[in-house]
Structures are given as structure tokens and as C-alpha cells.
């Protein structure tokens, strides 16, 4: 349920932003929302109360990779 909530926050932020602005500041805002959401999903997956199986580890790595990609692109000029 928490993962669905995080995903809905990310989608709501993107939809709100896209309906208001279509400039560079808007794109940066969307990138920040997606970075925080991908990071939260990756961390939440890592700390689920279950044994870390290869699928769980892979899913965590993919989620954190998306967060890293957003962070790298947010810091580029």
C-alpha cells in the first residue's frame, strides 16, 4: 500500500505540473518529484519485512538506478 501511495504522489505531481507549466522550471520540478518517488520506492523495497530474494534485490537496484538517473540529470547544466 505504501508503494502504491508513493507512485500516486509521483503521478499526481507530474499531472499537476504538466497542467500548469511547460517550461524548464516545470521539467525540473517533475524531475525532483520523480527522484524522490524513485528513491522512496527503492528504499521501501529494500526494507520490506521479508527475506531479500534475487527478485527483490533486482527490483531495489532498478528503483534506485532510476533515482540515480534523475539525480544525475537534475545536477547537469
DRENVODO-592624 format. One record per residue (C-alpha): residue number from 1; x, y, z; residue in three letters. Coordinates in steps of 0.02 Angstrom, whole numbers, plus 50000, padded with zeros to 5 digits. Layout:
# DRENVODO-592624
> nr	px	py	pz	rest
> NUM	X	Y	Z	Ala
...
//
This chain:
# DRENVODO-592624
> nr	px	py	pz	rest
> 1	50000	50000	50000	Unk
> 2	50143	50120	50036	Unk
> 3	50220	50086	49867	Unk
> 4	50055	50125	49782	Unk
> 5	50042	50285	49883	Unk
> 6	50217	50341	49831	Unk
> 7	50177	50303	49649	Unk
> 8	50015	50402	49659	Unk
> 9	50106	50552	49734	Unk
> 10	50230	50547	49590	Unk
> 11	50092	50536	49460	Unk
> 12	49990	50674	49543	Unk
> 13	50142	50788	49547	Unk
> 14	50177	50757	49365	Unk
> 15	49997	50783	49311	Unk
> 16	49982	50943	49414	Unk
> 17	50144	51012	49345	Unk
> 18	50107	50967	49165	Unk
> 19	49938	51052	49175	Unk
> 20	50015	51215	49241	Unk
> 21	50185	51243	49160	Unk
> 22	50284	51179	49012	Unk
> 23	50449	51269	49039	Unk
> 24	50620	51220	49108	Unk
> 25	50567	51254	49288	Unk
> 26	50419	51138	49266	Unk
> 27	50528	51000	49199	Unk
> 28	50648	51021	49345	Unk
> 29	50502	51009	49467	Unk
> 30	50442	50848	49385	Unk
> 31	50620	50780	49395	Unk
> 32	50628	50817	49581	Unk
> 33	50460	50733	49613	Unk
> 34	50514	50580	49514	Unk
> 35	50685	50573	49602	Unk
> 36	50604	50574	49773	Unk
> 37	50475	50446	49721	Unk
> 38	50602	50327	49642	Unk
> 39	50715	50344	49795	Unk
> 40	50570	50310	49914	Unk
> 41	50514	50158	49814	Unk
> 42	50691	50089	49809	Unk
> 43	50717	50112	49995	Unk
> 44	50546	50044	50038	Unk
> 45	50580	49889	49933	Unk
> 46	50747	49864	50019	Unk
> 47	50667	49868	50192	Unk
> 48	50516	49756	50162	Unk
> 49	50491	49633	50305	Unk
> 50	50539	49480	50205	Unk
> 51	50692	49385	50151	Unk
> 52	50789	49476	50016	Unk
> 53	50774	49363	49865	Unk
> 54	50860	49395	49698	Unk
> 55	50700	49471	49627	Unk
> 56	50684	49591	49774	Unk
> 57	50866	49643	49760	Unk
> 58	50849	49669	49572	Unk
> 59	50690	49770	49595	Unk
> 60	50777	49877	49725	Unk
> 61	50927	49906	49612	Unk
> 62	50814	49957	49468	Unk
> 63	50718	50079	49577	Unk
> 64	50875	50157	49649	Unk
> 65	50950	50165	49473	Unk
> 66	50804	50271	49417	Unk
> 67	50831	50385	49567	Unk
> 68	51015	50400	49524	Unk
> 69	50975	50439	49342	Unk
> 70	50855	50577	49395	Unk
> 71	50984	50648	49516	Unk
> 72	51122	50648	49385	Unk
> 73	51011	50737	49260	Unk
> 74	50950	50862	49389	Unk
> 75	51128	50913	49431	Unk
> 76	51183	50931	49249	Unk
> 77	51181	51102	49170	Unk
//
